[in-house]
């Protein structure tokens, strides 16, 4: 009962007219930032953090603004993924696999509506999880050390190999290319320059924004120019704006399963929405058989959207209970708390209950606002598909160039974006999937860091990587994912012996 009394106290904070207006503004800004390719929630929160402090907003109001921008970005990222095949952020990469084929079939409205509802369900389940299980789950997440995180990354990469059942080898090779790109730059441990080719511009590595816009946006522009003539539309205009009862029933199981997966992955500090959406997508693909995934299966939109929104909300648990950022965006929010001389951690629940429970209540309210805001705007979003290519292509190119130039304000990043775009175009012509490459790039840095930390702790003792029960389970699952499909196919090809009369 004490939890519910604190929650009511939080609603009293979140439902003040000022905080309601701040939550509404945050949701709108977050959706727009998420819609723009390459910006993502980290940039949205980072841009607004100094603004909130400069406006002298109270700590609870500032945190509500940043949190609603965060969840708004997770909603908005799906829009460009579905309509343009350009993920708004890393968490929306998996959504493009089936969302864009649905848009090409004239079902953009259906994809947008099911993704909005799935996002709402995923966020709601995660917020309820925060209310009920935050202290218990925070203690569980402490069981993950560097070795366990390394095993989790290996498991996620093993999933990539089977992402495309038609050609798992190309998917695995694409993931390895992404892992190789993640090694470019100065080695954080030794200070050695790796694969920079004596270019100072590569000393910080290749930025995610440059990679995702180059491989997705620029290559998509090249494919558009190749396959269409001036004045044609990139995809067919959308018909229905809402999913029907049959489609809703088909997605119910996938949405709830993926929401729970995303929530538990979000609890793990540093895991993030990218891993959550990838694991959820692969799980649903295995459960359903996977024949229609990647070709416009509505479950392939519902699953990653429920997972990445649940993961985004779940990442608040380690931040609030342990003071450990659950994602890159919550790391920026921890910085915002320090501006107000507030140290996140277990003491916040007793010393700053208005801030903690006001934030949790605002997440619930913001989630409802986003659903109400996004459903009526589906028709507006879908009308983007009626824009002729002579206007759409240069617009995408201009937005992409601005997003890339904003990273370091150098023309080198623009040239690198074009080079990666041509490279991505060649890979796509050779039928290499782009999503495993991007996910390999995202996971590469975390994989290397946790491997090195584990080996440093054990003085180079390799068995530390598989000694703990969690590591053993994750590594065995990774092996099973790689081996079982081949064994299963061989068993299916083997002729069944017949009994002679």
Secondary structure, DSSP 8 states (H G I E B T S, - for coil): -HHHHHHHHHHHHHTSHHHHHHHHHHHHHHHHHHHSTTTHHHHHHHHHHHHHHHTT--HHHHHHHHHHHHHHHHHHHHHHHHHHS--SSGGGHHHHHHHHHHHHTT-HHHHHHHHHHHHHHHHHHHHHHHHHHHHHHHHHHTT--HHHHHHHHHHHHHHHHTSSTT-HHHHHHHHHHHHHHTT-EE-TTT--EES-TT-GGGTT---HHHHHIIIIIIHHHHHHHHH--TT-BSS-----SS--HHHHHHHHHHHHHHHHHHHHHHHSTTTHHHHHHHHHHHHHHHHH-SSSTTSS-THHHHHHHHHHHHHHHHTHHHHHHHS--SSHHHHHHHHHHHHTT---STTHHHH-HHHHHHHHHHHHHHHHHHHHHHHHTHHHHHGGGGSBHHHHHHHHHHHHHHHHHHHH--HHHHHHHHHHHHHHHHHHHTT--HHHHHHHHHHHHHHHHHHHHHHHHTTS-GGGGT-SHHHHHHHHHHHHHHHHHHHHHHHHHS-------
